[in-house]
Amino acid sequence: MLHYSCPPVVGGVEEVLSQQASILQRQNQSVSVLAGMGDVYSDSFPIRIEPLLGSKNASILKAQKKYRNGDHQYLKQLITKIFNILKDWSHDLDVILAHNVLHMPFNLPFTLALHRLASSGNAPVIVSWAHDSPYLQDNCPKYLNEDPWDILRQPHPDIHYVTISDSRRWLFKELFGDIQWKVIYNGIDPANFFYLDPRSVKLAEELGIFNRDLVLVQPSRITPRKNMELSIHITRGIKLLGHNILFIMTGAYDPHETKAVSYYRRLRYWVEELEMQDNIAILAEYRFRDKTKLVPDRIFIRDLYLMADLLLMTSKDEGFGLPLLEAGMIKLPIACSDIPPFQEVGQDVCFFQTDDPPLTIAEQIMEYLASTKTHKMFRNVMRNYVLDVVCRKEILPFLRDIVSRADEGGTVNARH
């Protein structure tokens, strides 16, 4: 991955690069970052800082000024130096993702060196990841339409072009002509945004939390008064309505208490009887795929709240309603039985009667969520913009395709 800078330099493109690198590395890809400014901000993958690639490097600014005054030699020397840096760095790479450097005017030798690398016939597949361009602005400087600056708006036949939204794609198509543009949205990494515990990230990956249509959580001890069998049947009702749902029970039970063990076994029976094993996770005896045991604590429960769509509480009896307060603190929608303690503390929540048919309650919950505007945006983000999902569904298939086509030979940007 290439850019003028990387963290701890603060900026939108720097954040995208950092998140993409982390997600790709997490999905077992070998990642390397090259930038002109910043620092070795992670020990998970190699990060190389070459000041000549920066947007504010004194030598670069001097060369660009000299070129505009008619002295072209200094800029040509810098192009060769940067070309050699790129060639050395990329000799064992499959793909280069160049963020913005082929379209912005902040380091012209860098842009030209990357074009030279693409033309060398001995380079990795190069992808121009375009976030912006000065040509899209009304006040674009006139000199950018002159040689060699106009390279910023000239497509290279051996470079692939990606941009970050459909609206950007149309603007770039008008600017560059009729070449292929792939749209891959920027995304967000919940693990970093929420500072999720590594166990929470591990569980999310194993249970496919970010891929679900709906995630429900019930942080209650496994006892009969919690009425968790109703939760199981509600979950099945939501599944029957056509949703890929996951219901997570976080509570423990006392293995030395006969009634608790019997109740736990009854819950397991209902899960298996209704064939809901893929839709219900009982964490009391959950083991990760590596056989380690999960022991939920307060941080872990908080993480589940942050990743869930809804707090579900089906209790027949409670002294208070602390989970409702916890959910309220993070604006998590709530569906709960209409017992007095919940009615005392709950506002704008979905109350249901525990003797109603589970499918009726399921429909009531879905109607409630459909009217909750913040939930619609949350689910939109989780379904379409979580970087794990974007990487798995968009970035990796795209990269595998272009590397495969490069191995077969052929021109990248045949006009259509």
Residue, then its C-alpha position, 0 to 999 in steps of 0.5 A: m500500500l502506497h500513500y504520501s503518509c501513514p499514521p500517526v499522520v492524521g487524515g482520511v486517506e491515512e485512516v483508510l490505508s491503515q484500516q485496509a492494511s489491518i483487515l487484509q493482514r487479519q484475513n491472512q494476507s501479507v501486507s506492506v506499507l510504504a509512505g513518505m511521512g508517518d511512523v512504524y505504527s504497527d508491528s503486525f506488518p512491515i512499514r517503510i518510510e521514505p521521505l522522498l515520497g512525502s507531499k511536503n518534502a523540500s526536494i520535491l517542492k523545489a523540483q516542481k518549482k524548478y520545472r515550472n520555471g523551465d529547469h526539468q533536470y532536477l525533477k527527472q533525477l527525483i523520478t529515477k530515485i523514486f522509481n528505484i525505491l518503488k522497484d526495490w520495495s515491490h519486487d516480491l509483491d503481487v499488488i500495489l494499492a496506490h492511494n491517491v498518488l496517481h491523481m493528486p498534485f502533491n508529489l509529481p515525481f512520485t506519480l511519474a515514477l509509478h507510471r514508469l513502474a507500470s510501464s516497465g513490464n516487470a512490476p506487480v499489478i498496480v491499482s490506483w485507489a482514487h479518493d479525489s482529484p483537483y480536476l473535480q474542483d471548480n477552482c482547479p489551477k490552470y497549470l495542471n492542464e499542462d505537461p507533465w501535470d496532465i499525467l494526473r488525468q491520463p489513464h495508464p493501460d496497465i493500471h487498474y482504477v478503483t474509486i470509493s463511491d458511485s458518484r465519484r465513479w461518474l465524475f472520474k469517468e467524465l474526467f478520464g474517458d471511457i475506462q473501467w472503474k471499480v467501486i469499492y466503498n470505504g468501510i469501518d472496522p468495529a474492532n478499532f472503532f469500538y476498541l473491541d476486546p480480541r475475544s469479542v473480535k474472535l467470537a464475531e468472526e466465528l459466529g458471523i456477527f457482521n454478516r447477519d441481518l439481525v443480532l439479538v443479545q440477552p445478558s441474563r443468568i440461565t434460570p427459569r424465571k428468565n424465560m429464555e425458552l421464549s427467546i428461542h421461539i421468538t428467534r425462530g419466529i424472526k428466522l421464519l420471517g426471512h431474516n438471518i438472525l443470531f441470538i446470543m445468550t451470555g449468562a452462566y448457570d450453576p452446574h451444581e444446582t440441579k434445577a439450573v442444569s435441567y433448565y440449561r439442558r431444556l434450552r439446548y433441547w429446544v435449540e436442537e429440536l427447532e434446528m436453530q444451532d446456526n442461529i442461537a449461541i449459548l455462551a455458558e459452555y462456548r468454546f472457540r474453534d481452537k478449543t479455548k473456553l470463553v469466559p464472559d466479563r463486563i468488557f465482553i458484555r459491553d462489546l456484545y451490546l455494541m455489536a448487537d441490533l437489539l437487547l431482548m429480555t423475556s423475564k417473567d420476574e425481575g427486581f429491577g432492569l439493569p440491562l435496560l439501563e446499559a442498553g440505553m447508555i449506548k442507544l441500543p434498541i430494547a424489546c422486553s416483557d411488560i413486567p412492572p420493573f421493566q415498565e418503570v425504567g423503559q421508555d420508547v422500548c418494545f414491550f410484549q406480553t409473554d403469553d402472546p404467540p412467539l411469532t406475534i412477538a417476532e412481528q412486533i419486534m420487527e415492526y419496532l426495529a423498522s420504525t427505529k431510525t438509528h437502527k436502520m442506519f446501524r444495520n446499513v453500516m453493519r451489512n454494507y460497510v464493515l471492513d471485514v465484509v467489504c474486504r471479503k466480498e469486494i476487495l479480495p475477489f477483485l484483487r484475486d481477479i486482476v492478479s489472475r488476469a495479469d498472469e494470463g496476459g492482456t490489456v487492463n483497460a481496453r475501452h468499452 
